[in-house]
Amino acid sequence: MKPDTHPNYQPVVFQDQSSDFAFLTKSTMSSQETIQWEDGNEYPLIKVEISSHSHPFYTGKQKTIDAGGRVDKFRRRYGK
């Protein structure tokens, strides 16, 4: 194998901005910001807008979309 072809995985903290939820995992991403984690070590901090902790699919708090209105609008527009 060629040397230096694989990415460098390092521990990184991802923080959900909408729910203030954070988790530590390995990633190839890096950041200038750091955060002190529960184990006392500092890790790079990656801020995300949505994660499994705040996404409606995972939380079960999905919004009902007015699909009937969209279907009627489609039928009016295309004559069906």
N, C-alpha and C positions, 0 to 999 in steps of 0.2 A: 504494500500500500504506500501511497505517497504521504510524506510527512506534512503536517499542518493543513490537512484537508477537512478535518472534523471540527465542528464548532466547539467553543469552550463553554461548558455548562457551569454555572455558579449559583449559589443560593441567592434568591431574590425575594423580597416581600412585595406582594401585590396588594394594594389597598383600594377598596371600593369607595368612591367618593360619596355615593348616595346613601349608603348604609353604614359607613365607617367600619366595615368588616375587612379584615386583613388575613392573609395566609402566606406561609413561607413555602417556597418550592424552588426547584432548579429551573433555570432559564438561560437563554443566550442573550437576553436583553440586559442592558446596563443603564445606570442613571447616575447623575451627579448628586442627587438627594440620597440621604441615608436615614435609617430609622433603627433605633435600638429595639431588638426583639425580646421576647420573653426569656430567652436563655442568656441575656446579657450581652450578646454580640451585636455588632452593627452590620446591617445588610443594605444593599441598594434598594431604594423604594421606587416602585412603578405604580403610578396612580391610574386607575381605570374608572370609567364612568358607570359601568354596569358589570356585575358578576353573577354567579349562580345564587348569591345571597339576596340580590335585589331584582333579578329578572323575573317577570311575571310568570313565565313558564315553570320555573323551579319553585316559586313561592306559592303557586296556586291561586293567585289573585289576578286572574286575567280579566281584561275588560271585554264586555260583549260589544261587538261591532254591529252596526245597523246594516246587515247584509241585504235585508229586504229592500231598503231604499236604493241600494246600489244596483240590484237586479232590475228594479223598475226603471231606473235612470238609463240603464243599458238597453232595455227593451224599447223605451221611448226614442232613444237616439238612433237605433238601428231598425226600428219598425217591426219588432216581433211581438 
